[in-house]
Amino acid sequence: MLRIHCPYCGVRDHEEFSYFGDATKAYPPLDPGHHDAWVDTVYLRDNPKGEHAEFWQHTVACRRWLVVRRNTVTHEILSVVPARERTLP
């Protein structure tokens, strides 16, 4: 069973969370001139093998956004931090 340690609520089952994608991407500016960049950012996804940072939201409890770094092969969770504290690689 995948268990995520929410920094606000403690250890919880992954079913309390919703996955929202790659946390390593930088989002383009919000203006019409960047339409193609937004399409690429939102719809094109890598399928990494190994360590990866992902956005998750604790939808059942505190509703906070988190960055969960986990191994996509073993599903081991390596770290969890509030999304506002994320650093891009």
N, C-alpha and C positions, 0 to 999 in steps of 0.2 A: 504494500500500500504506500502511495506517495504522500508524505506528510510535509507540509510547508510551515516554517516557523515565521509567523507574522510578527514583526517587531512591535506591533500594537496590541495584539490579542493572544499571542503565544502559539504553540504548535497546534495545527489544525489539519484535518483531512483535505486533500486537494479538491474534493468536490465542493468545498466552500468558495473556491476561487474560479475565476474565468481567465483563460489565456487570451492575450491580445497581441502577440507577435514579437518580432525581433526588437530588442532593446538596444541594438548596436547601431541602428540607422539614425542619421541626422535628418530631420524633416526640413523640406525647402520652405522658403517664404510663402506666405498666404497672399498670392496675387495671381491674376490670370496668366501672366507670362511664364509661370512655372507649372503649367498644367501637366506636361509630360513628366516632369520630375515627380509630381505627386502621384501620377499613375504608377510609375516605377516603384516609388516608396511604399505605396499601399498594396499593390497587387503582385509585384514580383518578389518572390521569397526564395531564399537559399534553404537548403535542407542539410544543415551542418551535422557532421558526425563528431561527437565529443563534446567538449565544454562550450556552452553557449549561454548568452544572456537574453532573457525573455521578459516581456511585460506581463504581469498578472494583476488582477484586481480582486481584492477580498470582498466579493459581492454579497456574501451572506452575513457578514458582520460589520466591520468598520468601514468598508467600501474604499479603503486606501489603495493606491496604486503602488506596486512593488516591482523591483527588478530581481528576478530569481535567476541565479547563475546555476545551471545544472548540466550534468553530463547526459547527453541525449541517447547514449548507448546503454548506460547502466541506470539512468534516472536518478542517480545520486544528486542531492541538492548540496551545492558547494557554498552558497551564500544567498542571503536575502537582505536587500536594503530598500528603504523608501525610494520611490522613483525620483523624487526631487534631488536625491543624493547621487544619482547615477553619473558616471563619467564615461565618455565615449572613448573607445580604444584608439 
